[in-house]
Amino acid sequence: MSRLEEEKRQQLAVYHKEKGNEFFKQGKWEEAVECYTKGLQQDALNAVLFANRAMALLKLQKYAAAIADCDCSIELDDTYTKAYLRRATAHLKLEHKQEALADFKKGFRV
């Protein structure tokens, strides 16, 4: 992929992230998930997009999917506090208390 193509993909990812953020602010969780997914199709190495989609999935009560997205976010950036805290929240909702506690501790340590 050429440098120009890569820049275009990055710009599209940012566009979809910002559009997803707008939907999120409006409480349109499904639409936000769709936008973050489109962003990830352009930039699959974007830890923020995974964490943002995880937050929208939390709002939709899709806790296992939120955990999976947080796992991806943390794998890409193990210093991203929001990913740990969102994963902890999902674990808590699923009554995985030990995992939630471990993630809350990691989130506040990072």
MDTraj code that builds the backbone (N, CA, C; nanometers):
import mdtraj as md
import numpy as np

residues = "MET SER ARG LEU GLU GLU GLU LYS ARG GLN GLN LEU ALA VAL TYR HIS LYS GLU LYS GLY ASN GLU PHE PHE LYS GLN GLY LYS TRP GLU GLU ALA VAL GLU CYS TYR THR LYS GLY LEU GLN GLN ASP ALA LEU ASN ALA VAL LEU PHE ALA ASN ARG ALA MET ALA LEU LEU LYS LEU GLN LYS TYR ALA ALA ALA ILE ALA ASP CYS ASP CYS SER ILE GLU LEU ASP ASP THR TYR THR LYS ALA TYR LEU ARG ARG ALA THR ALA HIS LEU LYS LEU GLU HIS LYS GLN GLU ALA LEU ALA ASP PHE LYS LYS GLY PHE ARG VAL".split()
xyz = np.array([
    [0.0848, -0.1182, 0.0000],
    [0.0000, 0.0000, 0.0000],
    [0.0893, 0.1244, 0.0000],
    [0.0560, 0.2170, -0.0855],
    [0.1358, 0.3388, -0.0939],
    [0.1101, 0.4289, 0.0270],
    [0.1983, 0.5204, 0.0452],
    [0.1853, 0.6147, 0.1561],
    [0.0562, 0.6961, 0.1437],
    [0.0223, 0.7351, 0.0215],
    [-0.0996, 0.8122, -0.0034],
    [-0.2241, 0.7311, 0.0319],
    [-0.2242, 0.6042, -0.0075],
    [-0.3370, 0.5165, 0.0261],
    [-0.3500, 0.4988, 0.1768],
    [-0.2381, 0.4853, 0.2433],
    [-0.2381, 0.4693, 0.3894],
    [-0.2929, 0.5951, 0.4569],
    [-0.2516, 0.7115, 0.4087],
    [-0.3022, 0.8372, 0.4659],
    [-0.4525, 0.8501, 0.4461],
    [-0.5001, 0.8082, 0.3290],
    [-0.6431, 0.8145, 0.3009],
    [-0.7200, 0.7217, 0.3949],
    [-0.6668, 0.6030, 0.4177],
    [-0.7308, 0.5087, 0.5106],
    [-0.7342, 0.5657, 0.6517],
    [-0.6269, 0.6293, 0.6935],
    [-0.6215, 0.6912, 0.8264],
    [-0.7268, 0.8015, 0.8386],
    [-0.7381, 0.8828, 0.7345],
    [-0.8367, 0.9914, 0.7346],
    [-0.9788, 0.9356, 0.7408],
    [-1.0052, 0.8285, 0.6672],
    [-1.1371, 0.7653, 0.6706],
    [-1.1662, 0.7077, 0.8091],
    [-1.0650, 0.6500, 0.8716],
    [-1.0823, 0.5951, 1.0064],
    [-1.1194, 0.7063, 1.1043],
    [-1.0511, 0.8195, 1.0948],
    [-1.0801, 0.9337, 1.1813],
    [-1.2216, 0.9857, 1.1545],
    [-1.2588, 0.9936, 1.0282],
    [-1.3934, 1.0379, 0.9924],
    [-1.4990, 0.9481, 1.0577],
    [-1.4819, 0.8169, 1.0447],
    [-1.5791, 0.7233, 1.1019],
    [-1.5787, 0.7296, 1.2550],
    [-1.4622, 0.7510, 1.3147],
    [-1.4552, 0.7640, 1.4607],
    [-1.5330, 0.8869, 1.5064],
    [-1.5127, 0.9982, 1.4387],
    [-1.5822, 1.1221, 1.4773],
    [-1.7332, 1.1095, 1.4558],
    [-1.7719, 1.0445, 1.3457],
    [-1.9143, 1.0224, 1.3202],
    [-1.9726, 0.9307, 1.4279],
    [-1.8988, 0.8283, 1.4639],
    [-1.9412, 0.7380, 1.5711],
    [-1.9557, 0.8114, 1.7030],
    [-1.8628, 0.9022, 1.7312],
    [-1.8705, 0.9812, 1.8545],
    [-1.9967, 1.0669, 1.8576],
    [-2.0339, 1.1222, 1.7432],
    [-2.1565, 1.2031, 1.7361],
    [-2.2789, 1.1164, 1.7638],
    [-2.2850, 0.9989, 1.7019],
    [-2.3962, 0.9078, 1.7276],
    [-2.3999, 0.8684, 1.8753],
    [-2.2822, 0.8442, 1.9318],
    [-2.2751, 0.8048, 2.0721],
    [-2.3339, 0.9143, 2.1612],
    [-2.2955, 1.0381, 2.1362],
    [-2.3460, 1.1509, 2.2147],
    [-2.4974, 1.1635, 2.2050],
    [-2.5535, 1.1187, 2.0916],
    [-2.6980, 1.1248, 2.0700],
    [-2.7696, 1.0026, 2.1264],
    [-2.6937, 0.9096, 2.1829],
    [-2.7539, 0.7879, 2.2364],
    [-2.7898, 0.6862, 2.1304],
    [-2.7313, 0.7005, 2.0125],
    [-2.7568, 0.6071, 1.9025],
    [-2.6439, 0.5040, 1.9008],
    [-2.6553, 0.4080, 1.9927],
    [-2.5461, 0.3131, 2.0166],
    [-2.5200, 0.2225, 1.8958],
    [-2.6257, 0.1695, 1.8337],
    [-2.6069, 0.0800, 1.7184],
    [-2.5345, 0.1525, 1.6048],
    [-2.5765, 0.2754, 1.5777],
    [-2.5131, 0.3533, 1.4718],
    [-2.3673, 0.3829, 1.5054],
    [-2.3414, 0.4090, 1.6338],
    [-2.2036, 0.4328, 1.6765],
    [-2.1183, 0.3081, 1.6528],
    [-2.1723, 0.1920, 1.6892],
    [-2.0993, 0.0663, 1.6671],
    [-2.0683, 0.0497, 1.5187],
    [-2.1657, 0.0780, 1.4333],
    [-2.1439, 0.0658, 1.2890],
    [-2.0313, 0.1571, 1.2411],
    [-2.0312, 0.2800, 1.2897],
    [-1.9261, 0.3738, 1.2477],
    [-1.7889, 0.3298, 1.2969],
    [-1.7804, 0.2876, 1.4229],
    [-1.6506, 0.2427, 1.4749],
    [-1.6027, 0.1197, 1.3986],
    [-1.6954, 0.0328, 1.3599],
    [-1.6597, -0.0854, 1.2812],
    [-1.6046, -0.0436, 1.1450],
    [-1.6690, 0.0532, 1.0818],
    [-1.6183, 0.1040, 0.9534],
    [-1.4798, 0.1655, 0.9707],
    [-1.4588, 0.2356, 1.0807],
    [-1.3273, 0.2921, 1.1085],
    [-1.2221, 0.1841, 1.1238],
    [-1.2599, 0.0756, 1.1928],
    [-1.1656, -0.0350, 1.2116],
    [-1.1351, -0.1073, 1.0817],
    [-1.2276, -0.1042, 0.9886],
    [-1.2010, -0.1628, 0.8568],
    [-1.0929, -0.0837, 0.7840],
    [-1.0794, 0.0427, 0.8164],
    [-0.9765, 0.1275, 0.7562],
    [-0.8457, 0.1231, 0.8356],
    [-0.8567, 0.1054, 0.9667],
    [-0.7381, 0.1071, 1.0536],
    [-0.7581, 0.0076, 1.1670],
    [-0.7219, -0.1167, 1.1415],
    [-0.7417, -0.2246, 1.2384],
    [-0.6424, -0.2205, 1.3542],
    [-0.5529, -0.1238, 1.3533],
    [-0.4539, -0.1115, 1.4600],
    [-0.4827, 0.0082, 1.5500],
    [-0.6059, 0.0560, 1.5473],
    [-0.6444, 0.1749, 1.6229],
    [-0.7074, 0.1336, 1.7557],
    [-0.6305, 0.1440, 1.8624],
    [-0.6775, 0.1032, 1.9952],
    [-0.7977, 0.1853, 2.0411],
    [-0.8011, 0.3114, 2.0044],
    [-0.9121, 0.3993, 2.0454],
    [-1.0431, 0.3547, 1.9812],
    [-1.0388, 0.3176, 1.8541],
    [-1.1607, 0.2708, 1.7874],
    [-1.2169, 0.1460, 1.8551],
    [-1.1295, 0.0538, 1.8921],
    [-1.1763, -0.0658, 1.9630],
    [-1.2393, -0.0280, 2.0970],
    [-1.1749, 0.0624, 2.1704],
    [-1.2271, 0.1023, 2.3011],
    [-1.3578, 0.1810, 2.2878],
    [-1.3678, 0.2637, 2.1850],
    [-1.4924, 0.3377, 2.1632],
    [-1.6064, 0.2423, 2.1283],
    [-1.5767, 0.1465, 2.0423],
    [-1.6811, 0.0501, 2.0077],
    [-1.7206, -0.0309, 2.1303],
    [-1.6233, -0.0619, 2.2143],
    [-1.6533, -0.1344, 2.3383],
    [-1.7490, -0.0546, 2.4262],
    [-1.7300, 0.0762, 2.4331],
    [-1.8193, 0.1585, 2.5146],
    [-1.9607, 0.1563, 2.4599],
    [-1.9752, 0.1642, 2.3297],
    [-2.1089, 0.1570, 2.2685],
    [-2.1705, 0.0193, 2.2929],
    [-2.0891, -0.0848, 2.2861],
    [-2.1384, -0.2196, 2.3141],
    [-2.1822, -0.2335, 2.4593],
    [-2.1113, -0.1685, 2.5504],
    [-2.1541, -0.1669, 2.6910],
    [-2.2936, -0.1071, 2.7033],
    [-2.3167, 0.0029, 2.6328],
    [-2.4474, 0.0687, 2.6368],
    [-2.5570, -0.0235, 2.5826],
    [-2.5208, -0.1111, 2.4883],
    [-2.6155, -0.2063, 2.4303],
    [-2.6251, -0.3348, 2.5129],
    [-2.5528, -0.3392, 2.6239],
    [-2.5482, -0.4552, 2.7137],
    [-2.4924, -0.5795, 2.6452],
    [-2.4013, -0.5579, 2.5518],
    [-2.3318, -0.6675, 2.4829],
    [-2.1935, -0.6799, 2.5469],
    [-2.1955, -0.7344, 2.6674],
    [-2.0770, -0.7314, 2.7520],
    [-1.9627, -0.8190, 2.7004],
    [-1.9932, -0.9384, 2.6511],
    [-1.8862, -1.0252, 2.5996],
    [-1.8176, -0.9611, 2.4794],
    [-1.8961, -0.8994, 2.3924],
    [-1.8378, -0.8310, 2.2761],
    [-1.7540, -0.7114, 2.3204],
    [-1.8002, -0.6418, 2.4228],
    [-1.7235, -0.5280, 2.4756],
    [-1.5893, -0.5752, 2.5306],
    [-1.5913, -0.6870, 2.6013],
    [-1.4657, -0.7428, 2.6550],
    [-1.3707, -0.7770, 2.5412],
    [-1.4231, -0.8387, 2.4359],
    [-1.3381, -0.8758, 2.3217],
    [-1.2741, -0.7525, 2.2586],
    [-1.3527, -0.6448, 2.2441],
    [-1.2962, -0.5216, 2.1867],
    [-1.1923, -0.4596, 2.2803],
    [-1.2182, -0.4635, 2.4083],
    [-1.1189, -0.4113, 2.5036],
    [-0.9908, -0.4938, 2.4988],
    [-1.0055, -0.6256, 2.4848],
    [-0.8872, -0.7109, 2.4707],
    [-0.8027, -0.6659, 2.3517],
    [-0.8691, -0.6389, 2.2389],
    [-0.7970, -0.5926, 2.1197],
    [-0.7301, -0.4580, 2.1446],
    [-0.8024, -0.3670, 2.2091],
    [-0.7483, -0.2348, 2.2378],
    [-0.6239, -0.2445, 2.3258],
    [-0.6329, -0.3262, 2.4298],
    [-0.5207, -0.3421, 2.5234],
    [-0.4025, -0.4109, 2.4556],
    [-0.4322, -0.5061, 2.3671],
    [-0.3239, -0.5729, 2.2940],
    [-0.2476, -0.4722, 2.2079],
    [-0.3205, -0.3760, 2.1520],
    [-0.2576, -0.2737, 2.0685],
    [-0.1881, -0.1660, 2.1507],
    [-0.2441, -0.1344, 2.2677],
    [-0.1877, -0.0294, 2.3531],
    [-0.2156, -0.0640, 2.4991],
    [-0.1182, -0.1274, 2.5633],
    [-0.1402, -0.1730, 2.7013],
    [-0.1330, -0.0605, 2.8039],
    [-0.1237, 0.0639, 2.7578],
    [-0.1269, 0.1782, 2.8494],
    [-0.2589, 0.2556, 2.8394],
    [-0.3515, 0.2055, 2.7604],
    [-0.4769, 0.2776, 2.7367],
    [-0.5750, 0.2501, 2.8507],
    [-0.5792, 0.3410, 2.9443],
    [-0.6570, 0.3263, 3.0671],
    [-0.8049, 0.2998, 3.0407],
    [-0.8640, 0.3711, 2.9478],
    [-1.0076, 0.3555, 2.9218],
    [-1.0427, 0.2124, 2.8837],
    [-0.9548, 0.1451, 2.8110],
    [-0.9828, 0.0068, 2.7707],
    [-0.9910, -0.0844, 2.8932],
    [-0.8998, -0.0664, 2.9883],
    [-0.9041, -0.1465, 3.1113],
    [-1.0314, -0.1179, 3.1907],
    [-1.0668, 0.0088, 3.2026],
    [-1.1839, 0.0449, 3.2823],
    [-1.3131, -0.0029, 3.2161],
    [-1.3195, 0.0033, 3.0845],
    [-1.4383, -0.0462, 3.0140],
    [-1.4473, -0.1980, 3.0237],
    [-1.3328, -0.2640, 3.0143],
    [-1.3351, -0.4100, 3.0286],
    [-1.3744, -0.4489, 3.1701],
    [-1.3276, -0.3738, 3.2682],
    [-1.3657, -0.3993, 3.4071],
    [-1.5159, -0.3843, 3.4252],
    [-1.5737, -0.2815, 3.3649],
    [-1.7176, -0.2589, 3.3742],
    [-1.7944, -0.3759, 3.3132],
    [-1.7503, -0.4224, 3.1977],
    [-1.8161, -0.5366, 3.1330],
    [-1.8060, -0.6612, 3.2201],
    [-1.6876, -0.6851, 3.2765],
    [-1.6708, -0.8002, 3.3655],
    [-1.7641, -0.7882, 3.4859],
    [-1.7742, -0.6695, 3.5406],
    [-1.8616, -0.6484, 3.6561],
    [-2.0068, -0.6793, 3.6210],
    [-2.0516, -0.6351, 3.5036],
    [-2.1888, -0.6611, 3.4595],
    [-2.2141, -0.8109, 3.4433],
    [-2.1097, -0.8859, 3.4081],
    [-2.1212, -1.0314, 3.3932],
    [-2.0914, -1.1052, 3.5238],
    [-2.0719, -1.0275, 3.6300],
    [-2.0417, -1.0802, 3.7638],
    [-1.9108, -1.1579, 3.7681],
    [-1.8160, -1.1159, 3.6849],
    [-1.6784, -1.1686, 3.6889],
    [-1.5995, -1.0763, 3.7808],
    [-1.6208, -1.0920, 3.9089],
    [-1.5687, -0.9951, 4.0056],
    [-1.4166, -0.9903, 4.0117],
    [-1.3512, -1.1046, 4.0057],
    [-1.2048, -1.1061, 4.0127],
    [-1.1428, -1.0374, 3.8915],
    [-1.1970, -1.0672, 3.7728],
    [-1.1460, -1.0049, 3.6520],
    [-1.1707, -0.8545, 3.6538],
    [-1.2889, -0.8151, 3.7021],
    [-1.3215, -0.6724, 3.7109],
    [-1.2245, -0.6015, 3.8041],
    [-1.2004, -0.6599, 3.9199],
    [-1.1085, -0.5992, 4.0161],
    [-0.9678, -0.5865, 3.9581],
    [-0.9226, -0.6912, 3.8913],
    [-0.7886, -0.6880, 3.8311],
    [-0.7793, -0.5769, 3.7262],
    [-0.8839, -0.5626, 3.6436],
    [-0.8811, -0.4582, 3.5411],
    [-0.8918, -0.3191, 3.6007],
    [-0.9739, -0.3024, 3.7042],
    [-0.9799, -0.1710, 3.7695],
    [-0.8428, -0.1335, 3.8261],
    [-0.7760, -0.2294, 3.8876],
    [-0.6414, -0.2027, 3.9415],
    [-0.5444, -0.1656, 3.8301],
    [-0.5471, -0.2411, 3.7196],
    [-0.4588, -0.2105, 3.6062],
    [-0.4909, -0.0736, 3.5485],
    [-0.6186, -0.0439, 3.5369],
    [-0.6614, 0.0839, 3.4802],
    [-0.6145, 0.2024, 3.5607],
    [-0.6167, 0.1879, 3.6906],
    [-0.5753, 0.3008, 3.7746],
    [-0.4241, 0.3064, 3.7909],
    [-0.3540, 0.1984, 3.7582],
    [-0.2083, 0.1948, 3.7674],
    [-0.1431, 0.2501, 3.6423],
    [-0.2091, 0.2345, 3.5296],
    [-0.1494, 0.2712, 3.3991],
    [-0.1241, 0.4192, 3.3895],
])
top = md.Topology()
chain = top.add_chain()
for i, resn in enumerate(residues, 1):
    res = top.add_residue(resn, chain, resSeq=i)
    for name in ("N", "CA", "C"):
        top.add_atom(name, md.element.get_by_symbol(name[0]), res)
traj = md.Trajectory(xyz[None], top)
